[in-house]
């Protein structure tokens, strides 16, 4: 009961924080310096972090112990919590049952021990291909970590492989805080502007009318920070390569305030939203985008009108998960 009360109290404090006044310039400058962000990206990150009522927080005792050393590095309590608990935008959770696998839930495995490379994981679990690996972001190199994306079924194979080889090692599995994606092959769900996708008038005439779950390349429509080339390049880890964005627009959607930030939602009336289109080349790129947007968004289908070419393509975008 005590642990439940503590959890409710933590979420209550987080909910109160989500209604704080606009982000101060001091906070923005601190995050710019600590996390190498631009002004707008830092502001956006702070707002997103504050409205996540499920985020982890330090105990007063822990903060008392580390406060002096972390403040010497430029942190305040909020930025330090973000750095240590949210640097990879993942959360530790108990391992799920293999039968709980879903297309919109991916697991992660922190590399280490006998599972220190994707190739070793592939060999031990008997996977067809090595899993995709990414490095968690952190301003403190000593706390950085590398993990790979896996499904719940692959997690089961990894555990079974360790058991079969009599390897005594406890893997560190995590659930990744990313935008959900569950595109049904025989339904228009989920689609921007369609609230009742199961109605007959919304059923596609043929499967080619729909973007499929694992279809690449695929156009994504961006309307916020991801439409800024510098931020998009950093999210996709493109280095010096400049991402190619094309002017575009979508219909049946609008941007409105959701809590303390602007997000894309369905429009009740006919509407046009201008933005940018970007061709996502692979699942690896898409995963990085989904992790950036977090579980506060969901991937939905939409028609994307490409400005200048006069054409429309089947694409995807991130809609607020209401």
C-alpha positions in Angstrom: 0.0 0.0 0.0 2.9 2.4 0.8 4.4 1.8 -2.6 1.1 2.5 -4.3 0.7 5.7 -2.3 4.2 6.8 -3.2 3.5 6.1 -6.9 0.3 8.1 -6.8 2.1 11.0 -5.0 4.8 11.0 -7.7 2.3 11.1 -10.5 0.4 13.8 -8.7 3.5 16.0 -8.4 4.3 15.4 -12.1 0.8 16.4 -13.0 1.1 19.6 -11.1 4.5 20.3 -12.8 2.9 19.9 -16.2 0.9 23.1 -15.6 3.9 25.2 -14.8 4.3 28.5 -16.5 6.2 28.8 -19.8 9.7 27.4 -19.7 12.2 30.0 -18.5 15.2 31.2 -20.6 17.5 30.0 -17.8 16.0 26.4 -18.1 16.4 26.6 -21.9 20.0 27.8 -21.8 20.8 25.0 -19.3 19.4 22.3 -21.5 21.1 23.8 -24.6 24.4 23.6 -22.9 24.0 20.2 -21.2 22.3 18.3 -24.1 23.7 20.2 -27.1 20.3 21.4 -28.3 19.0 24.4 -30.2 16.8 26.9 -28.5 13.5 25.6 -29.8 14.4 22.0 -29.4 15.4 22.6 -25.7 12.1 24.3 -25.0 10.2 21.5 -26.7 12.0 18.8 -24.8 11.4 20.5 -21.5 7.7 20.9 -22.2 7.4 17.3 -23.3 9.3 16.1 -20.2 7.1 18.1 -17.8 3.8 16.8 -19.2 4.8 13.1 -18.9 3.2 12.4 -15.6 4.7 8.9 -15.6 8.3 10.1 -15.6 10.7 9.0 -12.9 11.9 11.4 -10.1 14.7 11.4 -7.6 13.9 10.8 -4.0 14.8 13.8 -1.8 17.5 11.7 -0.1 19.2 10.8 -3.4 19.1 14.3 -4.7 20.6 15.5 -1.4 23.5 13.1 -1.9 24.3 14.0 -5.5 23.2 17.7 -5.6 26.6 19.3 -5.1 28.4 17.2 -7.8 25.5 17.5 -10.3 25.1 21.3 -9.8 28.9 21.6 -10.4 28.3 20.1 -13.8 25.6 22.7 -14.6 22.5 20.6 -13.7 19.5 21.5 -11.6 17.3 18.7 -10.3 15.0 18.6 -13.3 17.8 18.4 -15.9 19.6 15.8 -13.8 16.5 13.6 -13.6 16.0 13.9 -17.4 19.7 13.1 -18.0 19.8 10.0 -15.8 16.3 8.6 -16.2 15.2 9.7 -19.7 18.5 10.0 -21.6 17.6 7.1 -23.8 13.9 7.7 -23.7 13.4 4.2 -22.3 12.0 2.8 -19.1 12.9 -0.4 -17.3 10.0 -2.8 -16.9 9.5 -6.4 -16.0 9.9 -8.8 -18.9 6.6 -9.5 -20.7 5.2 -12.9 -21.6 6.2 -13.9 -25.2 2.5 -14.0 -26.1 2.1 -10.2 -25.2 4.0 -9.2 -28.4 2.3 -6.4 -30.4 3.5 -4.5 -33.5 3.4 -1.2 -31.5 5.5 -2.4 -28.6 9.3 -3.0 -29.0 11.7 -4.1 -26.4 15.3 -3.1 -25.9 18.3 -5.0 -24.6 21.3 -3.2 -23.1 24.4 -4.6 -24.6 26.8 -6.3 -22.2 28.3 -9.6 -21.0 27.9 -12.4 -23.5 25.3 -10.2 -25.3 27.8 -7.4 -26.0 27.3 -7.2 -29.8 24.4 -7.7 -32.2 26.2 -10.7 -33.7 26.6 -12.4 -30.3 22.9 -11.9 -29.7 22.0 -13.3 -33.1 24.1 -16.4 -32.4 22.8 -17.1 -28.9 19.2 -16.5 -29.8 19.3 -18.1 -33.2 17.9 -15.0 -34.9 17.9 -14.7 -38.7 19.6 -11.3 -38.6 21.5 -9.3 -35.9 19.2 -6.8 -34.2 19.4 -3.0 -34.9 21.5 -1.2 -32.4 21.4 2.4 -31.2 23.3 4.5 -28.6 21.4 6.3 -25.9 21.9 10.1 -25.7 23.6 11.4 -22.5 25.6 14.5 -21.5 27.6 12.3 -19.2 29.7 9.7 -21.1 30.0 7.5 -18.0 26.2 6.9 -18.0 25.8 6.4 -21.8 24.5 3.0 -22.9 24.0 1.1 -26.1 20.9 -1.1 -26.7 19.3 -3.0 -29.5 15.7 -3.2 -30.6 14.0 -6.6 -30.1 10.5 -7.9 -30.1 9.0 -9.7 -27.1 9.3 -13.0 -29.0 13.0 -12.4 -29.6 13.5 -11.6 -25.9 12.1 -15.1 -25.2 14.6 -16.6 -27.6 17.5 -14.8 -26.0 16.6 -16.0 -22.6 16.1 -19.6 -23.9 19.4 -19.4 -25.7 21.3 -18.4 -22.6 19.6 -21.3 -20.7 20.4 -23.8 -23.5 24.1 -22.8 -23.5 24.2 -22.8 -19.7 25.4 -19.2 -19.6 24.8 -17.5 -16.2 24.0 -14.0 -17.2 21.0 -11.7 -16.4 20.2 -9.5 -19.4 18.9 -6.0 -18.9 15.7 -5.7 -20.9 13.8 -2.4 -21.3 10.6 -1.1 -22.8 11.2 1.7 -25.2 9.2 4.9 -24.8 8.2 5.4 -28.4 5.2 6.4 -30.5 3.0 3.4 -31.2 2.5 2.1 -34.7 -0.1 -0.5 -35.5 -1.3 -0.3 -39.1 -3.9 -3.0 -39.8 -3.6 -4.4 -43.4 -7.4 -4.7 -43.9 -8.6 -1.5 -42.2 -8.2 2.2 -42.6 -7.3 2.4 -38.9 -5.6 4.5 -37.8 -6.0 7.4 -40.2 -5.8 11.1 -39.8 -9.3 12.7 -39.7 -11.1 9.3 -39.5 -12.7 8.8 -36.0 -14.7 5.6 -37.0 -12.3 3.7 -39.4 -14.4 0.5 -39.1 -17.4 2.1 -40.9 -18.0 0.6 -44.4 -17.3 3.9 -46.2 -13.8 4.0 -44.8 -12.9 0.5 -45.8 -10.2 0.4 -48.5 -11.1 -1.1 -51.9 -7.7 -2.8 -52.1 -4.6 -3.2 -50.0 -2.6 -1.0 -52.3 -4.6 1.9 -51.0 -2.9 1.6 -47.6 0.6 2.1 -46.3 1.5 -1.2 -44.7 3.2 -1.8 -41.3 6.7 -2.5 -42.7 6.6 -0.5 -45.9 9.7 1.4 -46.8 10.5 3.9 -48.1 7.5 5.9 -47.0 6.7 9.6 -46.8 6.2 11.1 -43.4 4.5 14.5 -42.9 6.2 16.8 -40.3 4.8 20.0 -38.9 6.8 20.7 -35.8 10.4 20.4 -34.6 11.1 17.5 -36.9 10.6 19.8 -39.8 13.7 21.7 -38.8 16.7 20.2 -40.8 19.2 20.5 -37.9 16.9 18.6 -35.4 15.9 16.0 -38.0 19.5 15.3 -38.9 20.4 14.9 -35.2 17.5 12.6 -34.5 18.4 10.4 -37.5 22.2 10.7 -36.8 22.9 11.8 -40.3 26.2 13.6 -39.4 27.0 16.3 -42.0 24.3 15.1 -44.4 21.4 17.5 -44.7 17.9 15.9 -44.8 15.8 16.7 -47.9 12.5 18.2 -46.8 9.7 19.0 -49.4 6.9 21.4 -48.9 3.7 19.6 -48.4 0.3 19.6 -46.7 -2.3 17.3 -45.3 -6.1 17.5 -44.9 -8.4 16.7 -42.0 -5.9 17.6 -39.4 -5.0 20.6 -37.3 -2.4 21.6 -34.7 -3.7 22.6 -31.3 -2.4 22.9 -27.7 -2.4 19.5 -25.9 -1.4 20.2 -22.4 1.7 22.5 -22.7 2.7 21.7 -26.3 1.3 21.9 -29.8 0.3 18.6 -31.4 -1.5 17.3 -34.5 -5.1 16.1 -33.9 -8.0 15.3 -36.1 -10.0 18.2 -37.4 -13.8 18.3 -37.0 -14.2 20.4 -40.2 -12.4 20.4 -43.6 -9.0 21.8 -43.0 -5.5 22.1 -44.6 -2.3 21.9 -42.6 0.9 23.1 -44.2 4.2 21.4 -43.4 7.0 19.3 -44.9 7.3 15.8 -46.3 10.4 13.6 -45.7 11.0 10.2 -47.3 11.9 7.7 -44.5 14.2 5.1 -46.1 14.2 2.3 -43.5 12.8 0.9 -40.3 15.9 2.0 -38.5 15.2 5.6 -39.4 11.6 5.2 -38.4 12.4 3.8 -35.0 14.6 6.8 -34.2 11.7 9.1 -35.1 9.2 7.1 -33.0 11.6 7.2 -30.0 12.0 11.0 -30.5 8.2 11.5 -30.5 7.6 9.2 -27.5 4.4 7.4 -26.5 2.5 10.7 -26.4 2.1 10.2 -30.2 0.9 7.5 -32.6 1.8 6.8 -36.2 -1.3 7.2 -38.4 -1.9 7.1 -42.2 -2.6 10.2 -44.2 -2.6 11.5 -47.7 0.3 13.9 -48.3 0.0 16.5 -51.0 3.5 17.4 -52.3 3.6 21.1 -53.2 5.2 21.9 -56.5 4.7 18.5 -58.0 0.9 18.6 -57.9 0.8 15.0 -56.7 -0.5 13.2 -53.6 1.1 10.2 -52.0 0.1 7.7 -49.3 2.1 8.5 -46.2 2.2 8.6 -42.4 2.4 11.2 -39.7 2.5 11.5 -35.9 -0.9 12.3 -34.3 -1.3 13.0 -30.6 -2.3 9.9 -28.7 -5.5 11.0 -27.1 
